[in-house]
Amino acid sequence: MTTQTTMVIDKLVTAMREADWEAIAETYAPDVLLDMNLPTWRFQLQGRDAVAQYLVEQTKGLPNLHTTQHRVFRTDAGVIIEEEMRFDGDDGEYLWRAVDIFHVDGDTVIEHSQYCTGCWAPEQIARQGAEAPMVRW
């Protein structure tokens, strides 16, 4: 792994921990591919501007957006980051859990795949806690 690749991975890890989607977008190659996998939908976007616009629009208005869990798995060609993010809504705290796979070439991300649970509303979080308590959250 090159020093450039290591620096990009370090930036991604920090940006995800800080829920800084603008910083993540700064790592993208001009022709980056985003492959989004949501609970009932999948789509792809190509190009740094299109992907950055999508990610920032989806997260910029979320009050108190923060990462509550963060696990990092470095690979020879990138990094896999598992995260849980939470934010405040009108009726309480919301969350999503996701796995992000970043493929890095040199000093840029050339592909970003995300597998996301979608947003859980406070009542879903409470129901899950009551009906299927986690052994390890």
N, CA, C and O atoms as a GROMACS GRO file, in nm:
protein
  548
    1MET      N    1   0.084  -0.116   0.000
    1MET     CA    2   0.000   0.000   0.000
    1MET      C    3   0.089   0.123   0.000
    1MET      O    4   0.186   0.131   0.077
    2THR      N    5   0.057   0.220  -0.086
    2THR     CA    6   0.140   0.340  -0.096
    2THR      C    7   0.109   0.436   0.019
    2THR      O    8   0.006   0.426   0.084
    3THR      N    9   0.201   0.529   0.041
    3THR     CA   10   0.180   0.632   0.142
    3THR      C   11   0.058   0.716   0.108
    3THR      O   12  -0.018   0.754   0.198
    4GLN      N   13   0.037   0.745  -0.022
    4GLN     CA   14  -0.080   0.822  -0.064
    4GLN      C   15  -0.209   0.748  -0.028
    4GLN      O   16  -0.303   0.808   0.025
    5THR      N   17  -0.212   0.620  -0.055
    5THR     CA   18  -0.331   0.539  -0.024
    5THR      C   19  -0.356   0.539   0.126
    5THR      O   20  -0.470   0.554   0.170
    6THR      N   21  -0.252   0.522   0.205
    6THR     CA   22  -0.266   0.522   0.350
    6THR      C   23  -0.321   0.656   0.398
    6THR      O   24  -0.405   0.660   0.487
    7MET      N   25  -0.274   0.766   0.339
    7MET     CA   26  -0.322   0.898   0.379
    7MET      C   27  -0.471   0.915   0.346
    7MET      O   28  -0.546   0.972   0.426
    8VAL      N   29  -0.514   0.866   0.230
    8VAL     CA   30  -0.656   0.875   0.192
    8VAL      C   31  -0.740   0.791   0.288
    8VAL      O   32  -0.846   0.836   0.334
    9ILE      N   33  -0.694   0.672   0.318
    9ILE     CA   34  -0.768   0.586   0.411
    9ILE      C   35  -0.779   0.651   0.548
    9ILE      O   36  -0.886   0.650   0.608
   10ASP      N   37  -0.670   0.708   0.596
   10ASP     CA   38  -0.673   0.777   0.726
   10ASP      C   39  -0.774   0.892   0.723
   10ASP      O   40  -0.846   0.913   0.821
   11LYS      N   41  -0.778   0.966   0.613
   11LYS     CA   42  -0.873   1.076   0.601
   11LYS      C   43  -1.017   1.024   0.602
   11LYS      O   44  -1.104   1.084   0.665
   12LEU      N   45  -1.043   0.914   0.532
   12LEU     CA   46  -1.176   0.855   0.530
   12LEU      C   47  -1.219   0.809   0.669
   12LEU      O   48  -1.332   0.834   0.711
   13VAL      N   49  -1.130   0.744   0.739
   13VAL     CA   50  -1.161   0.693   0.873
   13VAL      C   51  -1.196   0.810   0.966
   13VAL      O   52  -1.294   0.804   1.040
   14THR      N   53  -1.116   0.915   0.963
   14THR     CA   54  -1.142   1.033   1.047
   14THR      C   55  -1.273   1.100   1.007
   14THR      O   56  -1.353   1.136   1.093
   15ALA      N   57  -1.294   1.119   0.878
   15ALA     CA   58  -1.414   1.187   0.830
   15ALA      C   59  -1.540   1.109   0.868
   15ALA      O   60  -1.641   1.169   0.906
   16MET      N   61  -1.536   0.977   0.858
   16MET     CA   62  -1.652   0.898   0.895
   16MET      C   63  -1.677   0.908   1.045
   16MET      O   64  -1.792   0.922   1.088
   17ARG      N   65  -1.572   0.901   1.124
   17ARG     CA   66  -1.586   0.913   1.269
   17ARG      C   67  -1.649   1.048   1.305
   17ARG      O   68  -1.726   1.057   1.401
   18GLU      N   69  -1.615   1.152   1.230
   18GLU     CA   70  -1.667   1.286   1.256
   18GLU      C   71  -1.796   1.315   1.180
   18GLU      O   72  -1.848   1.427   1.188
   19ALA      N   73  -1.849   1.216   1.108
   19ALA     CA   74  -1.971   1.234   1.028
   19ALA      C   75  -1.956   1.352   0.933
   19ALA      O   76  -2.048   1.432   0.916
   20ASP      N   77  -1.839   1.363   0.871
   20ASP     CA   78  -1.807   1.475   0.782
   20ASP      C   79  -1.812   1.427   0.637
   20ASP      O   80  -1.710   1.387   0.580
   21TRP      N   81  -1.931   1.430   0.579
   21TRP     CA   82  -1.950   1.379   0.444
   21TRP      C   83  -1.883   1.467   0.339
   21TRP      O   84  -1.848   1.418   0.231
   22GLU      N   85  -1.865   1.594   0.367
   22GLU     CA   86  -1.793   1.680   0.273
   22GLU      C   87  -1.647   1.637   0.263
   22GLU      O   88  -1.590   1.634   0.154
   23ALA      N   89  -1.586   1.604   0.376
   23ALA     CA   90  -1.447   1.557   0.376
   23ALA      C   91  -1.434   1.424   0.304
   23ALA      O   92  -1.335   1.400   0.235
   24ILE      N   93  -1.535   1.338   0.318
   24ILE     CA   94  -1.532   1.212   0.246
   24ILE      C   95  -1.535   1.238   0.096
   24ILE      O   96  -1.459   1.179   0.020
   25ALA      N   97  -1.623   1.328   0.054
   25ALA     CA   98  -1.636   1.360  -0.089
   25ALA      C   99  -1.507   1.418  -0.147
   25ALA      O  100  -1.480   1.403  -0.266
   26GLU      N  101  -1.429   1.484  -0.064
   26GLU     CA  102  -1.302   1.542  -0.112
   26GLU      C  103  -1.201   1.435  -0.153
   26GLU      O  104  -1.106   1.466  -0.224
   27THR      N  105  -1.221   1.311  -0.110
   27THR     CA  106  -1.127   1.204  -0.144
   27THR      C  107  -1.158   1.139  -0.278
   27THR      O  108  -1.080   1.059  -0.328
   28TYR      N  109  -1.272   1.174  -0.337
   28TYR     CA  110  -1.319   1.105  -0.457
   28TYR      C  111  -1.242   1.144  -0.583
   28TYR      O  112  -1.202   1.259  -0.601
   29ALA      N  113  -1.223   1.045  -0.669
   29ALA     CA  114  -1.171   1.069  -0.804
   29ALA      C  115  -1.278   1.142  -0.885
   29ALA      O  116  -1.396   1.133  -0.852
   30PRO      N  117  -1.240   1.214  -0.989
   30PRO     CA  118  -1.338   1.285  -1.071
   30PRO      C  119  -1.450   1.195  -1.124
   30PRO      O  120  -1.564   1.240  -1.138
   31ASP      N  121  -1.419   1.069  -1.153
   31ASP     CA  122  -1.519   0.978  -1.210
   31ASP      C  123  -1.562   0.869  -1.111
   31ASP      O  124  -1.600   0.760  -1.152
   32VAL      N  125  -1.555   0.898  -0.980
   32VAL     CA  126  -1.591   0.801  -0.876
   32VAL      C  127  -1.730   0.744  -0.903
   32VAL      O  128  -1.818   0.810  -0.958
   33LEU      N  129  -1.747   0.618  -0.863
   33LEU     CA  130  -1.877   0.553  -0.872
   33LEU      C  131  -1.927   0.529  -0.731
   33LEU      O  132  -1.857   0.472  -0.648
   34LEU      N  133  -2.051   0.574  -0.703
   34LEU     CA  134  -2.118   0.545  -0.578
   34LEU      C  135  -2.225   0.441  -0.606
   34LEU      O  136  -2.309   0.459  -0.694
   35ASP      N  137  -2.222   0.331  -0.531
   35ASP     CA  138  -2.321   0.224  -0.544
   35ASP      C  139  -2.394   0.218  -0.410
   35ASP      O  140  -2.343   0.163  -0.313
   36MET      N  141  -2.516   0.275  -0.405
   36MET     CA  142  -2.595   0.284  -0.283
   36MET      C  143  -2.692   0.168  -0.275
   36MET      O  144  -2.768   0.143  -0.369
   37ASN      N  145  -2.692   0.098  -0.164
   37ASN     CA  146  -2.780  -0.015  -0.140
   37ASN      C  147  -2.860   0.014  -0.014
   37ASN      O  148  -2.809   0.009   0.098
   38LEU      N  149  -2.988   0.045  -0.034
   38LEU     CA  150  -3.079   0.080   0.074
   38LEU      C  151  -3.178  -0.035   0.095
   38LEU      O  152  -3.181  -0.129   0.015
   39PRO      N  153  -3.258  -0.030   0.200
   39PRO     CA  154  -3.346  -0.144   0.228
   39PRO      C  155  -3.437  -0.182   0.112
   39PRO      O  156  -3.459  -0.301   0.088
   40THR      N  157  -3.489  -0.088   0.040
   40THR     CA  158  -3.583  -0.123  -0.068
   40THR      C  159  -3.544  -0.057  -0.200
   40THR      O  160  -3.628  -0.042  -0.289
   41TRP      N  161  -3.419  -0.017  -0.214
   41TRP     CA  162  -3.380   0.054  -0.335
   41TRP      C  163  -3.230   0.044  -0.353
   41TRP      O  164  -3.155   0.036  -0.256
   42ARG      N  165  -3.187   0.044  -0.478
   42ARG     CA  166  -3.045   0.049  -0.511
   42ARG      C  167  -3.028   0.145  -0.627
   42ARG      O  168  -3.108   0.144  -0.721
   43PHE      N  169  -2.923   0.227  -0.621
   43PHE     CA  170  -2.894   0.316  -0.734
   43PHE      C  171  -2.744   0.346  -0.737
   43PHE      O  172  -2.672   0.321  -0.641
   44GLN      N  173  -2.701   0.399  -0.849
   44GLN     CA  174  -2.561   0.438  -0.866
   44GLN      C  175  -2.554   0.580  -0.917
   44GLN      O  176  -2.640   0.626  -0.993
   45LEU      N  177  -2.450   0.650  -0.874
   45LEU     CA  178  -2.418   0.783  -0.925
   45LEU      C  179  -2.272   0.781  -0.966
   45LEU      O  180  -2.191   0.711  -0.906
   46GLN      N  181  -2.240   0.858  -1.068
   46GLN     CA  182  -2.100   0.865  -1.110
   46GLN      C  183  -2.057   1.010  -1.121
   46GLN      O  184  -2.132   1.096  -1.168
   47GLY      N  185  -1.936   1.035  -1.076
   47GLY     CA  186  -1.877   1.168  -1.080
   47GLY      C  187  -1.873   1.231  -0.942
   47GLY      O  188  -1.970   1.224  -0.866
   48ARG      N  189  -1.759   1.294  -0.911
   48ARG     CA  190  -1.738   1.354  -0.779
   48ARG      C  191  -1.849   1.452  -0.742
   48ARG      O  192  -1.901   1.448  -0.630
   49ASP      N  193  -1.886   1.540  -0.835
   49ASP     CA  194  -1.987   1.641  -0.803
   49ASP      C  195  -2.122   1.579  -0.773
   49ASP      O  196  -2.188   1.619  -0.677
   50ALA      N  197  -2.165   1.482  -0.853
   50ALA     CA  198  -2.295   1.419  -0.832
   50ALA      C  199  -2.298   1.344  -0.700
   50ALA      O  200  -2.396   1.352  -0.626
   51VAL      N  201  -2.193   1.271  -0.670
   51VAL     CA  202  -2.189   1.192  -0.546
   51VAL      C  203  -2.181   1.285  -0.426
   51VAL      O  204  -2.252   1.265  -0.327
   52ALA      N  205  -2.094   1.386  -0.433
   52ALA     CA  206  -2.082   1.480  -0.321
   52ALA      C  207  -2.214   1.550  -0.295
   52ALA      O  208  -2.254   1.566  -0.180
   53GLN      N  209  -2.281   1.593  -0.400
   53GLN     CA  210  -2.409   1.661  -0.385
   53GLN      C  211  -2.510   1.571  -0.315
   53GLN      O  212  -2.579   1.615  -0.223
   54TYR      N  213  -2.519   1.447  -0.357
   54TYR     CA  214  -2.612   1.353  -0.296
   54TYR      C  215  -2.581   1.335  -0.146
   54TYR      O  216  -2.670   1.350  -0.063
   55LEU      N  217  -2.455   1.303  -0.113
   55LEU     CA  218  -2.420   1.275   0.026
   55LEU      C  219  -2.442   1.396   0.116
   55LEU      O  220  -2.494   1.383   0.226
   56VAL      N  221  -2.401   1.512   0.069
   56VAL     CA  222  -2.415   1.633   0.150
   56VAL      C  223  -2.563   1.669   0.166
   56VAL      O  224  -2.606   1.707   0.275
   57GLU      N  225  -2.641   1.659   0.058
   57GLU     CA  226  -2.785   1.689   0.068
   57GLU      C  227  -2.855   1.595   0.166
   57GLU      O  228  -2.946   1.637   0.237
   58GLN      N  229  -2.814   1.470   0.170
   58GLN     CA  230  -2.877   1.372   0.257
   58GLN      C  231  -2.844   1.393   0.405
   58GLN      O  232  -2.919   1.348   0.492
   59THR      N  233  -2.734   1.460   0.434
   59THR     CA  234  -2.688   1.469   0.572
   59THR      C  235  -2.679   1.610   0.629
   59THR      O  236  -2.673   1.626   0.751
   60LYS      N  237  -2.678   1.713   0.546
   60LYS     CA  238  -2.650   1.849   0.597
   60LYS      C  239  -2.756   1.902   0.692
   60LYS      O  240  -2.722   1.982   0.780
   61GLY      N  241  -2.880   1.863   0.679
   61GLY     CA  242  -2.985   1.915   0.765
   61GLY      C  243  -3.017   1.829   0.884
   61GLY      O  244  -3.118   1.851   0.950
   62LEU      N  245  -2.933   1.732   0.915
   62LEU     CA  246  -2.960   1.641   1.026
   62LEU      C  247  -2.900   1.696   1.155
   62LEU      O  248  -2.778   1.695   1.171
   63PRO      N  249  -2.984   1.746   1.247
   63PRO     CA  250  -2.933   1.805   1.370
   63PRO      C  251  -2.857   1.703   1.455
   63PRO      O  252  -2.900   1.589   1.472
   64ASN      N  253  -2.742   1.746   1.506
   64ASN     CA  254  -2.662   1.664   1.597
   64ASN      C  255  -2.620   1.530   1.535
   64ASN      O  256  -2.613   1.430   1.605
   65LEU      N  257  -2.593   1.529   1.405
   65LEU     CA  258  -2.546   1.406   1.340
   65LEU      C  259  -2.411   1.368   1.399
   65LEU      O  260  -2.318   1.448   1.402
   66HIS      N  261  -2.403   1.243   1.446
   66HIS     CA  262  -2.278   1.197   1.506
   66HIS      C  263  -2.266   1.046   1.493
   66HIS      O  264  -2.366   0.974   1.481
   67THR      N  265  -2.144   1.000   1.495
   67THR     CA  266  -2.115   0.858   1.484
   67THR      C  267  -2.110   0.798   1.624
   67THR      O  268  -2.039   0.848   1.711
   68THR      N  269  -2.188   0.691   1.645
   68THR     CA  270  -2.191   0.628   1.776
   68THR      C  271  -2.115   0.496   1.779
   68THR      O  272  -2.073   0.450   1.885
   69GLN      N  273  -2.096   0.436   1.662
   69GLN     CA  274  -2.014   0.314   1.652
   69GLN      C  275  -1.934   0.326   1.523
   69GLN      O  276  -1.978   0.384   1.424
   70HIS      N  277  -1.815   0.268   1.527
   70HIS     CA  278  -1.722   0.287   1.415
   70HIS      C  279  -1.619   0.175   1.421
   70HIS      O  280  -1.539   0.168   1.514
   71ARG      N  281  -1.623   0.086   1.321
   71ARG     CA  282  -1.522  -0.020   1.312
   71ARG      C  283  -1.458  -0.012   1.175
   71ARG      O  284  -1.525   0.011   1.074
   72VAL      N  285  -1.328  -0.030   1.172
   72VAL     CA  286  -1.249  -0.009   1.051
   72VAL      C  287  -1.174  -0.137   1.016
   72VAL      O  288  -1.112  -0.201   1.100
   73PHE      N  289  -1.184  -0.173   0.887
   73PHE     CA  290  -1.113  -0.290   0.834
   73PHE      C  291  -1.033  -0.244   0.713
   73PHE      O  292  -1.091  -0.220   0.606
   74ARG      N  293  -0.903  -0.232   0.728
   74ARG     CA  294  -0.818  -0.188   0.617
   74ARG      C  295  -0.790  -0.306   0.525
   74ARG      O  296  -0.774  -0.420   0.570
   75THR      N  297  -0.785  -0.279   0.396
   75THR     CA  298  -0.753  -0.381   0.297
   75THR      C  299  -0.635  -0.332   0.213
   75THR      O  300  -0.590  -0.218   0.230
   76ASP      N  301  -0.586  -0.416   0.125
   76ASP     CA  302  -0.476  -0.375   0.037
   76ASP      C  303  -0.518  -0.265  -0.060
   76ASP      O  304  -0.434  -0.186  -0.105
   77ALA      N  305  -0.647  -0.259  -0.092
   77ALA     CA  306  -0.694  -0.163  -0.194
   77ALA      C  307  -0.798  -0.065  -0.140
   77ALA      O  308  -0.873  -0.006  -0.217
   78GLY      N  309  -0.802  -0.047  -0.007
   78GLY     CA  310  -0.898   0.047   0.046
   78GLY      C  311  -0.931   0.022   0.191
   78GLY      O  312  -0.848  -0.022   0.269
   79VAL      N  313  -1.057   0.051   0.224
   79VAL     CA  314  -1.100   0.037   0.363
   79VAL      C  315  -1.251   0.008   0.367
   79VAL      O  316  -1.328   0.056   0.285
   80ILE      N  317  -1.289  -0.072   0.466
   80ILE     CA  318  -1.430  -0.100   0.493
   80ILE      C  319  -1.459  -0.039   0.630
   80ILE      O  320  -1.389  -0.066   0.728
   81ILE      N  321  -1.562   0.044   0.635
   81ILE     CA  322  -1.598   0.110   0.761
   81ILE      C  323  -1.743   0.074   0.794
   81ILE      O  324  -1.835   0.100   0.716
   82GLU      N  325  -1.760   0.015   0.910
   82GLU     CA  326  -1.893  -0.014   0.962
   82GLU      C  327  -1.924   0.096   1.063
   82GLU      O  328  -1.844   0.124   1.152
   83GLU      N  329  -2.042   0.158   1.048
   83GLU     CA  330  -2.073   0.267   1.138
   83GLU      C  331  -2.221   0.269   1.175
   83GLU      O  332  -2.307   0.216   1.104
   84GLU      N  333  -2.246   0.333   1.287
   84GLU     CA  334  -2.382   0.368   1.326
   84GLU      C  335  -2.381   0.518   1.347
   84GLU      O  336  -2.295   0.571   1.417
   85MET      N  337  -2.478   0.585   1.285
   85MET     CA  338  -2.490   0.730   1.301
   85MET      C  339  -2.627   0.761   1.358
   85MET      O  340  -2.726   0.694   1.327
   86ARG      N  341  -2.629   0.862   1.441
   86ARG     CA  342  -2.754   0.906   1.503
   86ARG      C  343  -2.769   1.056   1.484
   86ARG      O  344  -2.672   1.130   1.468
   87PHE      N  345  -2.896   1.099   1.486
   87PHE     CA  346  -2.926   1.242   1.474
   87PHE      C  347  -3.060   1.268   1.540
   87PHE      O  348  -3.139   1.177   1.561
   88ASP      N  349  -3.084   1.394   1.573
   88ASP     CA  350  -3.207   1.433   1.640
   88ASP      C  351  -3.314   1.466   1.539
   88ASP      O  352  -3.288   1.532   1.437
   89GLY      N  353  -3.436   1.421   1.566
   89GLY     CA  354  -3.553   1.455   1.488
   89GLY      C  355  -3.656   1.521   1.579
   89GLY      O  356  -3.635   1.532   1.700
   90ASP      N  357  -3.764   1.565   1.521
   90ASP     CA  358  -3.868   1.633   1.600
   90ASP      C  359  -3.924   1.545   1.711
   90ASP      O  360  -3.964   1.596   1.816
   91ASP      N  361  -3.927   1.415   1.689
   91ASP     CA  362  -3.987   1.324   1.788
   91ASP      C  363  -3.885   1.235   1.858
   91ASP      O  364  -3.922   1.134   1.919
   92GLY      N  365  -3.757   1.272   1.850
   92GLY     CA  366  -3.656   1.194   1.920
   92GLY      C  367  -3.535   1.162   1.834
   92GLY      O  368  -3.514   1.223   1.728
   93GLU      N  369  -3.457   1.066   1.880
   93GLU     CA  370  -3.332   1.030   1.813
   93GLU      C  371  -3.357   0.924   1.705
   93GLU      O  372  -3.428   0.826   1.728
   94TYR      N  373  -3.297   0.943   1.590
   94TYR     CA  374  -3.301   0.850   1.478
   94TYR      C  375  -3.162   0.788   1.462
   94TYR      O  376  -3.064   0.840   1.514
   95LEU      N  377  -3.157   0.676   1.390
   95LEU     CA  378  -3.026   0.616   1.362
   95LEU      C  379  -3.028   0.545   1.228
   95LEU      O  380  -3.133   0.511   1.175
   96TRP      N  381  -2.908   0.523   1.176
   96TRP     CA  382  -2.889   0.428   1.068
   96TRP      C  383  -2.759   0.355   1.093
   96TRP      O  384  -2.668   0.407   1.158
   97ARG      N  385  -2.751   0.235   1.042
   97ARG     CA  386  -2.628   0.156   1.046
   97ARG      C  387  -2.590   0.129   0.901
   97ARG      O  388  -2.677   0.108   0.816
   98ALA      N  389  -2.462   0.129   0.874
   98ALA     CA  390  -2.418   0.108   0.736
   98ALA      C  391  -2.278   0.047   0.733
   98ALA      O  392  -2.202   0.055   0.830
   99VAL      N  393  -2.249  -0.013   0.620
   99VAL     CA  394  -2.114  -0.057   0.589
   99VAL      C  395  -2.075   0.015   0.461
   99VAL      O  396  -2.144   0.007   0.360
  100ASP      N  397  -1.963   0.085   0.467
  100ASP     CA  398  -1.911   0.157   0.351
  100ASP      C  399  -1.781   0.091   0.306
  100ASP      O  400  -1.691   0.068   0.386
  101ILE      N  401  -1.774   0.062   0.177
  101ILE     CA  402  -1.656   0.001   0.119
  101ILE      C  403  -1.595   0.103   0.023
  101ILE      O  404  -1.658   0.141  -0.076
  102PHE      N  405  -1.474   0.145   0.052
  102PHE     CA  406  -1.404   0.243  -0.030
  102PHE      C  407  -1.289   0.175  -0.103
  102PHE      O  408  -1.200   0.119  -0.040
  103HIS      N  409  -1.291   0.180  -0.235
  103HIS     CA  410  -1.182   0.128  -0.317
  103HIS      C  411  -1.093   0.246  -0.354
  103HIS      O  412  -1.138   0.342  -0.416
  104VAL      N  413  -0.967   0.237  -0.315
  104VAL     CA  414  -0.874   0.348  -0.333
  104VAL      C  415  -0.769   0.311  -0.436
  104VAL      O  416  -0.716   0.200  -0.436
  105ASP      N  417  -0.740   0.406  -0.526
  105ASP     CA  418  -0.634   0.390  -0.624
  105ASP      C  419  -0.542   0.510  -0.609
  105ASP      O  420  -0.576   0.622  -0.648
  106GLY      N  421  -0.424   0.485  -0.552
  106GLY     CA  422  -0.330   0.595  -0.531
  106GLY      C  423  -0.381   0.691  -0.426
  106GLY      O  424  -0.386   0.658  -0.308
  107ASP      N  425  -0.419   0.812  -0.471
  107ASP     CA  426  -0.460   0.914  -0.375
  107ASP      C  427  -0.608   0.952  -0.384
  107ASP      O  428  -0.649   1.057  -0.335
  108THR      N  429  -0.689   0.865  -0.448
  108THR     CA  430  -0.831   0.895  -0.458
  108THR      C  431  -0.917   0.770  -0.445
  108THR      O  432  -0.872   0.658  -0.470
  109VAL      N  433  -1.041   0.792  -0.404
  109VAL     CA  434  -1.140   0.686  -0.398
  109VAL      C  435  -1.201   0.674  -0.538
  109VAL      O  436  -1.252   0.772  -0.593
  110ILE      N  437  -1.195   0.554  -0.594
  110ILE     CA  438  -1.250   0.534  -0.729
  110ILE      C  439  -1.388   0.470  -0.725
  110ILE      O  440  -1.464   0.479  -0.821
  111GLU      N  441  -1.421   0.404  -0.612
  111GLU     CA  442  -1.553   0.344  -0.597
  111GLU      C  443  -1.590   0.341  -0.450
  111GLU      O  444  -1.507   0.310  -0.364
  112HIS      N  445  -1.715   0.375  -0.423
  112HIS     CA  446  -1.768   0.375  -0.287
  112HIS      C  447  -1.901   0.301  -0.290
  112HIS      O  448  -1.995   0.345  -0.356
  113SER      N  449  -1.907   0.189  -0.219
  113SER     CA  450  -2.032   0.113  -0.207
  113SER      C  451  -2.080   0.126  -0.064
  113SER      O  452  -2.002   0.113   0.031
  114GLN      N  453  -2.210   0.153  -0.048
  114GLN     CA  454  -2.267   0.160   0.085
  114GLN      C  455  -2.386   0.066   0.096
  114GLN      O  456  -2.472   0.062   0.007
  115TYR      N  457  -2.391  -0.008   0.205
  115TYR     CA  458  -2.503  -0.096   0.238
  115TYR      C  459  -2.562  -0.041   0.367
  115TYR      O  460  -2.500  -0.050   0.473
  116CYS      N  461  -2.681   0.017   0.358
  116CYS     CA  462  -2.738   0.093   0.468
  116CYS      C  463  -2.872   0.035   0.512
  116CYS      O  464  -2.950  -0.013   0.430
  117THR      N  465  -2.899   0.040   0.642
  117THR     CA  466  -3.026  -0.007   0.696
  117THR      C  467  -3.141   0.088   0.666
  117THR      O  468  -3.258   0.050   0.679
  118GLY      N  469  -3.109   0.211   0.627
  118GLY     CA  470  -3.210   0.315   0.620
  118GLY      C  471  -3.227   0.374   0.759
  118GLY      O  472  -3.173   0.320   0.856
  119CYS      N  473  -3.300   0.483   0.769
  119CYS     CA  474  -3.318   0.550   0.898
  119CYS      C  475  -3.423   0.480   0.982
  119CYS      O  476  -3.531   0.446   0.934
  120TRP      N  477  -3.389   0.459   1.108
  120TRP     CA  478  -3.483   0.402   1.204
  120TRP      C  479  -3.538   0.518   1.287
  120TRP      O  480  -3.461   0.596   1.343
  121ALA      N  481  -3.668   0.529   1.293
  121ALA     CA  482  -3.735   0.631   1.373
  121ALA      C  483  -3.732   0.589   1.521
  121ALA      O  484  -3.708   0.473   1.551
  122PRO      N  485  -3.757   0.684   1.612
  122PRO     CA  486  -3.754   0.650   1.755
  122PRO      C  487  -3.842   0.530   1.793
  122PRO      O  488  -3.803   0.448   1.875
  123GLU      N  489  -3.961   0.521   1.732
  123GLU     CA  490  -4.048   0.408   1.767
  123GLU      C  491  -3.991   0.275   1.719
  123GLU      O  492  -4.012   0.172   1.783
  124GLN      N  493  -3.919   0.276   1.607
  124GLN     CA  494  -3.854   0.154   1.559
  124GLN      C  495  -3.738   0.114   1.650
  124GLN      O  496  -3.718  -0.004   1.678
  125ILE      N  497  -3.663   0.213   1.695
  125ILE     CA  498  -3.552   0.186   1.787
  125ILE      C  499  -3.607   0.126   1.916
  125ILE      O  500  -3.552   0.028   1.967
  126ALA      N  501  -3.715   0.183   1.968
  126ALA     CA  502  -3.775   0.132   2.091
  126ALA      C  503  -3.831  -0.008   2.071
  126ALA      O  504  -3.812  -0.094   2.157
  127ARG      N  505  -3.898  -0.031   1.960
  127ARG     CA  506  -3.955  -0.164   1.933
  127ARG      C  507  -3.845  -0.269   1.924
  127ARG      O  508  -3.856  -0.377   1.983
  128GLN      N  509  -3.741  -0.237   1.850
  128GLN     CA  510  -3.630  -0.330   1.836
  128GLN      C  511  -3.569  -0.360   1.972
  128GLN      O  512  -3.537  -0.475   2.001
  129GLY      N  513  -3.552  -0.257   2.056
  129GLY     CA  514  -3.495  -0.278   2.189
  129GLY      C  515  -3.581  -0.367   2.276
  129GLY      O  516  -3.530  -0.445   2.356
  130ALA      N  517  -3.713  -0.355   2.261
  130ALA     CA  518  -3.805  -0.434   2.343
  130ALA      C  519  -3.820  -0.577   2.292
  130ALA      O  520  -3.824  -0.672   2.371
  131GLU      N  521  -3.829  -0.592   2.159
  131GLU     CA  522  -3.858  -0.724   2.102
  131GLU      C  523  -3.735  -0.808   2.071
  131GLU      O  524  -3.741  -0.931   2.071
  132ALA      N  525  -3.625  -0.743   2.045
  132ALA     CA  526  -3.503  -0.816   2.008
  132ALA      C  527  -3.381  -0.745   2.064
  132ALA      O  528  -3.299  -0.692   1.989
  133PRO      N  529  -3.367  -0.745   2.198
  133PRO     CA  530  -3.254  -0.675   2.258
  133PRO      C  531  -3.121  -0.729   2.205
  133PRO      O  532  -3.103  -0.850   2.186
  134MET      N  533  -3.030  -0.638   2.181
  134MET     CA  534  -2.899  -0.676   2.129
  134MET      C  535  -2.812  -0.731   2.241
  134MET      O  536  -2.813  -0.681   2.353
  135VAL      N  537  -2.739  -0.833   2.210
  135VAL     CA  538  -2.639  -0.886   2.303
  135VAL      C  539  -2.523  -0.788   2.310
  135VAL      O  540  -2.468  -0.762   2.417
  136ARG      N  541  -2.488  -0.736   2.196
  136ARG     CA  542  -2.379  -0.638   2.185
  136ARG      C  543  -2.427  -0.533   2.088
  136ARG      O  544  -2.450  -0.565   1.972
  137TRP      N  545  -2.442  -0.411   2.129
  137TRP     CA  546  -2.492  -0.304   2.040
  137TRP      C  547  -2.379  -0.231   1.980
  137TRP      O  548  -2.401  -0.138   1.903
   0.00000   0.00000   0.00000
